[in-house]
Structure formats: C-alpha cells, structure tokens
Amino acid sequence: MGRGRQKAKDAKIARQLKYTNHTSDLRDLERELMAGSRQQPATDDSDEYRDRWSDDED
C-alpha cells in the first residue's frame, strides 16, 4: 500500500476518533471491576521473593 493511501486511512481514523461521541458507562465499568476483584483475590508476591532470596549476600 502506498504512502498516500495509508495517510488517507490514518486521517479517516483520526477524524472518527475526534468527532465520535465517546461516552463512558461508569456503572458498567464499576461492575466489571468489582466482578474481577471477586474472581481473583489480590496477592502480594514480594514476600515470596524476599524470603526466597533472603539467604543471599551481596
């Protein structure tokens, strides 16, 4: 594909992004985040690595 065609496609995409109404459904985002937090509990792996390498000297 030539540079002119690629530039025209880029301009078209830029126009779509500029003039499209980007509304956010914050409630939907909140539900998605809450569902993700219930499925995967947060773990802190830093203690695991700290204990694993605690015997090493510099």
Secondary structure, DSSP 8 states (H G I E B T S, - for coil): --HHHHHHHHHHHHHHHHHS-----HHHHHHHHHHHHHHS----THHHHHHHTTT---
